[in-house]
Amino acid sequence: MQAAGEDVSVTCLVEPSEEMNVGTQVDGTLEEVLVGRGDVVSRGQLLARLNSGVEAAAVEYQAAKTQFAARRYARNEDLQKQQLVSTNDLDEMGTELRMSNST
């Protein structure tokens, strides 16, 4: 029992009503967090952004690779008509072009 006039120390711990784990389909580092601890969020709300520099560079690389494959195929298609490139080599280049388009 406490005597009148005595200081009382009380600690409070607020427990969340619901706890959620969030994740992404890809690994990465956070570029920006758009909500704060304890904020109320709704379904579909953007919570954070990942740093997308590596992915953007990979997309640019793949686009350049596809454009090169298309130019190479077009050049060699003309050479194959003149029988300067084998049908097999042209087929290989066409396959590389289709594969680069599908990734």
C-alpha positions in Angstrom: 0.0 0.0 0.0 1.3 3.5 -0.9 1.3 6.3 1.6 -0.4 9.6 0.6 1.8 12.0 -1.3 4.3 9.3 -2.4 5.4 9.3 -6.1 4.1 6.4 -8.1 6.1 5.1 -11.2 3.9 3.4 -13.8 5.1 2.0 -17.1 2.7 1.4 -20.0 3.1 -0.7 -23.0 0.6 -0.3 -25.8 0.0 -3.5 -27.7 -1.1 -3.3 -31.4 -4.6 -4.6 -32.2 -3.1 -6.4 -35.2 0.4 -7.1 -36.5 1.2 -7.7 -40.1 4.3 -8.8 -41.9 5.0 -7.3 -45.4 7.4 -8.3 -48.1 8.3 -7.9 -51.7 8.7 -10.3 -54.6 12.3 -9.2 -55.1 15.2 -8.6 -52.7 16.5 -5.0 -52.4 17.2 -2.1 -50.2 14.7 0.5 -49.1 14.9 3.8 -50.9 12.0 5.5 -49.1 9.5 4.6 -46.3 6.2 6.3 -46.8 4.5 5.4 -43.4 5.6 5.8 -39.9 5.4 3.4 -36.9 1.9 3.2 -35.6 0.3 4.8 -38.7 -3.0 3.4 -39.8 -2.7 1.9 -43.3 -5.3 0.6 -45.7 -5.2 -2.3 -48.2 -3.3 -1.4 -51.3 -1.6 1.6 -49.8 2.1 2.1 -50.8 4.2 1.6 -47.7 7.8 1.9 -49.1 9.8 2.0 -52.3 12.7 -0.2 -53.1 15.9 1.2 -54.7 15.4 0.1 -58.3 18.7 1.2 -59.8 20.0 -2.3 -60.4 16.7 -3.5 -62.0 16.5 -0.4 -64.2 20.1 -1.1 -65.4 19.2 -4.7 -66.1 16.2 -3.7 -68.2 18.3 -1.2 -70.2 21.0 -3.9 -70.7 18.4 -6.4 -72.0 16.9 -3.8 -74.3 20.3 -3.0 -75.8 21.1 -6.8 -76.2 17.8 -7.3 -78.0 18.4 -4.4 -80.4 21.8 -5.7 -81.2 20.5 -9.2 -81.9 17.9 -7.7 -84.2 20.5 -5.7 -86.1 22.8 -8.7 -86.3 20.1 -10.9 -87.6 19.0 -8.4 -90.3 22.6 -8.0 -91.5 23.2 -11.7 -91.7 19.9 -12.4 -93.3 21.1 -10.5 -96.3 24.4 -12.3 -96.3 22.6 -15.7 -96.1 20.7 -14.8 -99.3 24.1 -14.3 -100.9 25.2 -17.7 -99.4 27.9 -16.0 -97.4 26.4 -17.2 -94.1 25.1 -20.7 -93.4 21.4 -21.4 -92.8 22.4 -22.9 -89.4 24.3 -19.8 -88.4 21.3 -17.6 -89.3 18.9 -19.9 -87.4 21.2 -19.6 -84.4 21.1 -15.8 -84.6 17.3 -15.9 -85.0 17.0 -18.1 -81.9 19.2 -15.7 -79.9 16.9 -12.8 -81.0 13.8 -14.7 -79.9 15.3 -15.6 -76.6 16.4 -12.0 -75.9 12.8 -10.8 -76.7 11.3 -13.3 -74.3 13.3 -12.3 -71.2 
